């Protein structure tokens, strides 16, 4: 599935709930369904700066596609990063870099987060794009 198809799927899933308490529960469930991040990846290097909570993001390149894994010590944040990973993981650096992550706006996530969580969300997106840029640069050198 393309990034946009995955985003549309997320939007449809969130549109099933009109109440934000239900949407928060969906985020928490998404976070809880995620595989725990291996301890070896919980390093300072993988910590995302700008997040109020601790969020670790690991990216690995497999057959030209980036596979992301993450974990957070906060339930809602764990759900947010799980949602981002659901959309971008398994795509090429170019696909990730050229994507407009419109689902964040469409599900109303930004305006329903505290300012610090909203900044953290932007930091997560920025870090995902940084990994994509780094792997793209690495590809060019090969």
Secondary structure in CASP SS format (residue, H / E / C, confidence):
PFRMAT SS
TARGET T0000
AUTHOR 0000-0000-0000
METHOD secondary structure of the structure
MODEL  1
X C 1.00
X C 1.00
X H 1.00
X H 1.00
X H 1.00
X H 1.00
X H 1.00
X H 1.00
X H 1.00
X H 1.00
X H 1.00
X H 1.00
X H 1.00
X H 1.00
X H 1.00
X C 1.00
X C 1.00
X C 1.00
X C 1.00
X H 1.00
X H 1.00
X H 1.00
X H 1.00
X H 1.00
X H 1.00
X H 1.00
X H 1.00
X H 1.00
X H 1.00
X H 1.00
X H 1.00
X H 1.00
X H 1.00
X C 1.00
X C 1.00
X C 1.00
X C 1.00
X C 1.00
X H 1.00
X H 1.00
X H 1.00
X C 1.00
X C 1.00
X H 1.00
X H 1.00
X H 1.00
X E 1.00
X C 1.00
X C 1.00
X C 1.00
X C 1.00
X C 1.00
X C 1.00
X C 1.00
X E 1.00
X E 1.00
X E 1.00
X E 1.00
X E 1.00
X E 1.00
X E 1.00
X E 1.00
X C 1.00
X C 1.00
X E 1.00
X E 1.00
X E 1.00
X E 1.00
X E 1.00
X E 1.00
X E 1.00
X E 1.00
X C 1.00
X C 1.00
X H 1.00
X H 1.00
X H 1.00
X H 1.00
X H 1.00
X H 1.00
X H 1.00
X H 1.00
X H 1.00
X H 1.00
X H 1.00
X H 1.00
X H 1.00
X H 1.00
X C 1.00
X C 1.00
X E 1.00
X C 1.00
X H 1.00
X H 1.00
X H 1.00
X H 1.00
X H 1.00
X H 1.00
X C 1.00
X C 1.00
X C 1.00
X C 1.00
X H 1.00
X H 1.00
X H 1.00
X H 1.00
X C 1.00
X C 1.00
X C 1.00
X H 1.00
X H 1.00
X H 1.00
X C 1.00
X C 1.00
X H 1.00
X H 1.00
X H 1.00
X H 1.00
X H 1.00
X H 1.00
X H 1.00
X H 1.00
X H 1.00
X H 1.00
X H 1.00
X H 1.00
X H 1.00
X H 1.00
X H 1.00
X H 1.00
X H 1.00
X H 1.00
X H 1.00
X H 1.00
X H 1.00
X H 1.00
X H 1.00
X H 1.00
X H 1.00
X H 1.00
X H 1.00
X C 1.00
END
